[in-house]
Amino acid sequence: MLVFSDENLEVIHRSGSSPYLLVTFNEMEMKANGSRFWGQRFCEKADISALGFISRRPNWFPAASVVKAVEATAPILRAAPERILYGHSQGGYAALRYRRRFNSAVAIAFCPQASIEPKAVPFDGRFARHFSPDLHANMGIAPDHATGRAYLFFDPFHAVDYQHAVRIATLQARTHLVPVHMTGHGTVRAFTGTARALSLIDACREDDLPGLRALARAARVMAPMRPYQIAVTAITRHRAWADRFHARFGSAFSPVERANFLYHRANRHILDGELAMARTMLVDAMTYQPENAGFARRLAELDGRIARRLGAEDAAQL
C-alpha cells in the first residue's frame, strides 16, 4: 500500500508476520512506480513486514523528503519497536545516513557511498552527475547519524567502494565492515535467495560477526559475478591469468560483463602499446553495447593514436 509520495520518493507499506520492520531503500536503477519497492519479492516470500522507500530517480534520498516520509509513516514506525534498515549503493547510503532518523536497531548496507558530492569524495566520480547542491546540502554521512549497529558489506578489491567503506566506518560508531571478496559493486547479489538473505538478517540482529563472516565466505564462493570480478581484477597485475579466466568462463558472463571485461582489457593493451589488439577488443565490446558513447569515444581516440603511429613510421622510412 502506498503510504507516502512526493516529488523525490514514494513509500510502500507491507504488513507481515516478522518480529521486525524491514525498511528498504532501492539502488539507482530501480525507480518508483507506485506499486513496488526494492526487496519486495523477498519480503513476500518470507512474509516480512516492510516499509519500502523508492526514489523517483537516482537522487540519494534527499533529507527533506525522508523527514516528511518519516512523519507520514510515524504510526507504522511506532508499531514496530525493532526497525532494520536495508539497502544497496544509494540505498546503502540511505540505510546508514538515516540510522538515527529511524532509531534503527540494525542497518545493513551493501556498497554504500559516504557522499556523492564531488568535493567530498574526489576519489569517486561515478555518481557526480546526480549531485544537486539544492537537494544534497550536508548530505555526507556523519557521526551523529549513527544509532544501533550497522553492518557494511563490500568488496575490498573494489578500490572506490573500499575507500567509502573505510571512511564510513571511521565516521560512524558501531559500524562493522564485512568483506565479500570478488563481488565488485554488486555485493548484494551474492546474498540473493530467501534462505541466505534471512540468515544474513538474523546474524546481524544477533550481532554474530563470526557467523556473518562465514556466511560472507560461503556467499562469495557461489557468487554469480565472481569469475568476472576475478578476471577484471587480474587485468592490472596478472594479464595472462585474466585472459585464461576469460577464456574459461567468459561465455557465462552477462553481456554487460563481457563488454566491460573487453573494455578494461583493451585499456591494458593500450598501456602496453598493443594498439591493434586493443582495437579488436574495443570493437568486440561495442557489439555488446553499441549505444555506449564511452566505448565509441575510446575507439575514436585509439584510431587517432594508431593513425599517428602509422604516420610516424611512414615518415621514418622516407
C-alpha positions as CSV (number, residue, x, y, z in Angstrom):
1,M,0.0,0.0,0.0
2,L,1.3,3.4,-1.0
3,V,1.6,5.5,2.2
4,F,3.6,8.5,1.1
5,S,4.6,10.2,-2.1
6,D,6.3,13.5,-3.1
7,E,8.5,14.7,-6.0
8,N,11.5,12.7,-4.8
9,L,10.3,9.4,-3.5
10,E,7.5,7.0,-2.6
11,V,7.0,4.8,0.4
12,I,5.1,1.5,0.3
13,H,4.0,-0.4,3.4
14,R,3.6,-4.2,3.5
15,S,2.2,-6.0,6.5
16,G,3.8,-9.2,7.6
17,S,4.5,-11.6,10.4
18,S,8.2,-10.8,11.1
19,P,9.1,-9.5,14.6
20,Y,10.8,-6.5,13.0
21,L,10.0,-3.9,10.3
22,L,12.4,-4.0,7.4
23,V,12.9,-0.5,5.9
24,T,14.4,-0.9,2.4
25,F,16.0,1.6,0.1
26,N,16.4,1.0,-3.6
27,E,19.5,1.1,-5.8
28,M,19.6,3.7,-8.5
29,E,18.4,1.5,-11.4
30,M,15.0,1.0,-9.8
31,K,12.6,3.8,-9.9
32,A,9.3,4.4,-8.2
33,N,6.1,3.3,-10.0
34,G,3.5,3.5,-7.2
35,S,3.3,-0.3,-6.6
36,R,6.7,-1.9,-5.9
37,F,9.7,-1.5,-3.7
38,W,13.2,-2.8,-3.5
39,G,13.3,-6.2,-1.8
40,Q,9.5,-6.8,-2.3
41,R,9.8,-10.3,-3.6
42,F,12.0,-11.4,-0.7
43,C,9.6,-9.8,1.8
44,E,6.6,-11.5,0.2
45,K,8.3,-14.9,0.2
46,A,9.4,-14.6,3.9
47,D,6.2,-12.7,5.0
48,I,8.3,-9.8,6.3
49,S,6.8,-6.5,7.5
50,A,8.3,-3.8,5.3
51,L,8.4,-0.2,4.6
52,G,9.9,0.4,1.1
53,F,11.4,3.7,0.2
54,I,11.8,4.1,-3.5
55,S,13.4,7.1,-5.3
56,R,11.8,8.6,-8.4
57,R,15.3,8.9,-9.9
58,P,18.9,8.5,-8.8
59,N,18.6,11.2,-6.1
60,W,20.2,9.6,-3.0
61,F,17.0,10.1,-0.9
62,P,17.1,13.9,-0.1
63,A,16.8,14.6,3.6
64,A,13.8,16.9,3.3
65,S,11.7,14.2,1.6
66,V,12.8,11.5,4.1
67,V,11.9,13.7,7.0
68,K,8.4,14.2,5.6
69,A,8.1,10.5,4.8
70,V,9.1,9.5,8.4
71,E,6.5,11.9,9.8
72,A,3.8,10.5,7.5
73,T,4.6,6.9,8.5
74,A,5.0,7.5,12.2
75,P,2.1,5.2,13.2
76,I,3.7,2.3,11.3
77,L,7.1,3.0,12.8
78,R,5.7,3.3,16.3
79,A,4.0,-0.1,16.0
80,A,7.4,-1.7,15.1
81,P,9.9,-1.3,18.0
82,E,12.6,-3.2,16.1
83,R,13.5,-1.5,12.8
84,I,16.1,-2.8,10.4
85,L,17.3,-0.6,7.5
86,Y,18.5,-2.4,4.4
87,G,19.8,-1.1,1.1
88,H,22.4,-1.3,-1.7
89,S,24.6,1.5,-3.2
90,Q,22.4,4.7,-3.0
91,G,20.1,2.6,-0.8
92,G,23.0,1.5,1.3
93,Y,23.9,5.2,1.8
94,A,20.4,5.9,2.9
95,A,20.4,2.9,5.4
96,L,23.4,4.5,7.1
97,R,22.5,8.2,6.6
98,Y,19.2,7.7,8.3
99,R,20.0,5.3,11.2
100,R,19.1,7.9,13.8
101,R,16.2,9.3,12.0
102,F,14.5,5.8,12.1
103,N,16.0,4.9,15.5
104,S,17.1,1.7,13.9
105,A,18.3,-1.3,15.8
106,V,20.4,-2.5,12.8
107,A,21.4,-1.1,9.5
108,I,22.6,-3.4,6.7
109,A,24.3,-1.6,3.8
110,F,25.9,-3.0,0.6
111,C,28.5,-0.9,-1.2
112,P,27.3,2.4,0.1
113,Q,28.7,5.9,-0.6
114,A,29.8,8.3,2.1
115,S,28.5,11.0,-0.2
116,I,28.2,11.8,-3.9
117,E,29.3,15.4,-3.5
118,P,32.4,15.7,-5.8
119,K,34.4,17.8,-3.4
120,A,33.7,15.4,-0.5
121,V,34.7,12.2,-2.4
122,P,37.2,13.2,-5.1
123,F,38.2,9.6,-5.5
124,D,34.7,8.7,-6.9
125,G,33.2,10.4,-9.9
126,R,30.7,7.6,-10.7
127,F,27.7,9.5,-9.4
128,A,28.7,13.1,-9.5
129,R,26.2,13.8,-12.3
130,H,23.4,13.1,-9.8
131,F,24.7,15.6,-7.2
132,S,22.5,18.6,-6.8
133,P,23.5,21.4,-4.3
134,D,19.8,22.2,-3.8
135,L,18.9,18.6,-2.8
136,H,22.1,17.4,-1.2
137,A,23.4,20.1,1.1
138,N,25.3,18.5,4.0
139,M,24.5,15.0,2.6
140,G,27.7,13.3,3.8
141,I,27.4,10.5,6.3
142,A,28.3,11.9,9.7
143,P,28.9,10.6,13.3
144,D,25.6,12.0,14.6
145,H,23.6,9.9,12.1
146,A,24.5,6.7,13.9
147,T,22.4,4.7,16.3
148,G,22.2,1.0,17.0
149,R,24.6,-1.2,14.9
150,A,25.5,-1.2,11.3
151,Y,27.0,-3.9,9.0
152,L,28.6,-2.7,5.8
153,F,29.3,-5.3,3.1
154,F,31.8,-4.5,0.3
155,D,34.5,-6.0,-1.9
156,P,38.0,-4.9,-0.7
157,F,39.2,-5.3,-4.3
158,H,36.8,-2.6,-5.5
159,A,39.1,0.3,-4.8
160,V,36.4,3.0,-4.7
161,D,33.9,1.1,-2.6
162,Y,36.7,0.2,-0.2
163,Q,37.5,3.9,0.3
164,H,33.9,4.7,1.0
165,A,33.6,1.7,3.5
166,V,36.7,2.7,5.5
167,R,35.6,6.3,5.6
168,I,32.1,5.4,6.8
169,A,33.4,3.0,9.5
170,T,35.7,5.8,10.8
171,L,32.8,8.3,10.9
172,Q,30.0,6.1,12.4
173,A,30.2,4.3,15.7
174,R,29.4,0.5,15.8
175,T,29.8,0.0,12.1
176,H,31.2,-3.4,11.3
177,L,32.9,-3.9,7.9
178,V,32.3,-7.3,6.3
179,P,34.4,-8.0,3.3
180,V,32.9,-10.1,0.5
181,H,35.8,-10.6,-1.9
182,M,35.5,-10.6,-5.7
183,T,31.9,-9.4,-5.8
184,G,32.6,-5.9,-7.2
185,H,29.9,-3.2,-6.7
186,G,27.2,-6.0,-6.9
187,T,27.9,-7.5,-3.5
188,V,24.2,-7.7,-2.6
189,R,23.7,-10.2,-5.4
190,A,25.9,-12.7,-3.6
191,F,23.1,-12.9,-0.9
192,T,20.2,-13.5,-3.2
193,G,17.8,-16.2,-2.2
194,T,15.3,-16.2,0.7
195,A,17.2,-18.5,3.0
196,R,20.5,-16.7,2.6
197,A,19.0,-13.3,3.0
198,L,17.2,-14.3,6.1
199,S,20.4,-15.8,7.5
200,L,22.1,-12.6,6.9
201,I,19.4,-10.5,8.7
202,D,19.3,-12.9,11.6
203,A,23.1,-12.8,12.0
204,C,23.0,-9.0,12.0
205,R,20.2,-9.0,14.6
206,E,22.2,-11.3,16.8
207,D,25.5,-9.4,16.3
208,D,27.0,-12.7,15.2
209,L,30.2,-11.5,13.5
210,P,31.8,-14.9,13.1
211,G,28.6,-16.2,11.6
212,L,28.4,-13.2,9.3
213,R,32.0,-13.7,8.1
214,A,31.3,-17.4,7.5
215,L,28.1,-16.5,5.6
216,A,30.1,-14.0,3.5
217,R,32.8,-16.6,2.7
218,A,30.2,-19.1,1.5
219,A,28.3,-16.4,-0.4
220,R,31.3,-15.2,-2.3
221,V,32.3,-18.7,-3.4
222,M,28.9,-19.2,-5.1
223,A,28.5,-15.6,-6.2
224,P,27.5,-15.4,-9.9
225,M,29.7,-12.4,-10.6
226,R,32.9,-14.0,-9.0
227,P,34.6,-15.3,-12.2
228,Y,34.0,-11.9,-13.9
229,Q,35.4,-10.0,-10.9
230,I,38.5,-12.2,-10.7
231,A,39.1,-11.8,-14.4
232,V,38.7,-8.0,-14.3
233,T,40.8,-7.6,-11.1
234,A,43.6,-9.7,-12.6
235,I,44.0,-7.4,-15.7
236,T,46.2,-4.9,-13.8
237,R,48.8,-7.3,-12.5
238,H,48.2,-10.8,-14.0
239,R,47.2,-10.2,-17.5
240,A,47.8,-13.8,-18.7
241,W,45.7,-15.1,-15.8
242,A,42.9,-12.6,-16.7
243,D,42.9,-13.9,-20.3
244,R,42.8,-17.6,-19.1
245,F,39.9,-16.8,-16.8
246,H,38.1,-15.0,-19.6
247,A,38.7,-17.9,-22.0
248,R,37.4,-20.4,-19.5
249,F,34.4,-18.5,-18.0
250,G,33.7,-15.7,-20.4
251,S,30.9,-17.5,-22.2
252,A,28.9,-17.4,-19.0
253,F,29.4,-13.6,-18.5
254,S,26.4,-11.4,-18.9
255,P,26.5,-9.1,-22.0
256,V,27.4,-6.2,-19.7
257,E,30.2,-8.2,-18.1
258,R,31.5,-9.2,-21.5
259,A,31.6,-5.7,-22.7
260,N,33.2,-4.4,-19.5
261,F,35.9,-7.0,-19.5
262,L,36.8,-6.3,-23.1
263,Y,36.9,-2.6,-22.5
264,H,39.2,-2.9,-19.4
265,R,41.4,-5.4,-21.2
266,A,41.6,-3.1,-24.2
267,N,42.8,-0.3,-21.9
268,R,45.5,-2.5,-20.5
269,H,46.6,-3.3,-24.1
270,I,46.8,0.4,-24.8
271,L,49.0,0.9,-21.8
272,D,51.2,-1.9,-23.0
273,G,51.4,-0.3,-26.5
274,E,49.5,-3.2,-28.1
275,L,47.1,-0.9,-30.1
276,A,45.9,-3.4,-32.7
277,M,44.8,-5.9,-30.1
278,A,43.2,-3.1,-28.1
279,R,41.2,-2.0,-31.1
280,T,40.0,-5.5,-31.8
281,M,38.7,-5.8,-28.2
282,L,37.0,-2.4,-28.2
283,V,35.2,-3.3,-31.4
284,D,34.1,-6.5,-29.8
285,A,32.9,-4.6,-26.7
286,M,30.8,-2.4,-28.9
287,T,29.0,-5.4,-30.3
288,Y,27.6,-6.0,-26.8
289,Q,26.9,-2.3,-26.1
290,P,26.6,-0.4,-29.4
291,E,25.0,2.5,-27.8
292,N,27.8,3.1,-25.3
293,A,29.2,6.5,-26.0
294,G,32.2,6.0,-23.8
295,F,33.3,3.0,-25.8
296,A,32.8,4.9,-29.0
297,R,34.9,7.8,-27.8
298,R,37.7,5.5,-26.6
299,L,37.7,3.8,-30.0
300,A,37.9,7.1,-31.8
301,E,40.8,8.2,-29.6
302,L,42.6,4.9,-30.3
303,D,42.1,5.2,-34.0
304,G,43.7,8.6,-33.9
305,R,46.6,7.2,-32.0
306,I,47.0,4.4,-34.4
307,A,46.9,6.8,-37.4
308,R,49.6,9.0,-35.7
309,R,51.8,6.0,-35.1
310,L,51.5,4.8,-38.7
311,G,52.2,8.3,-39.9
312,A,55.4,8.4,-37.8
313,E,56.5,5.0,-39.1
314,D,56.0,6.1,-42.7
315,A,57.9,9.3,-42.1
316,A,60.8,7.4,-40.6
317,Q,61.1,5.2,-43.7
318,L,61.5,8.2,-46.0
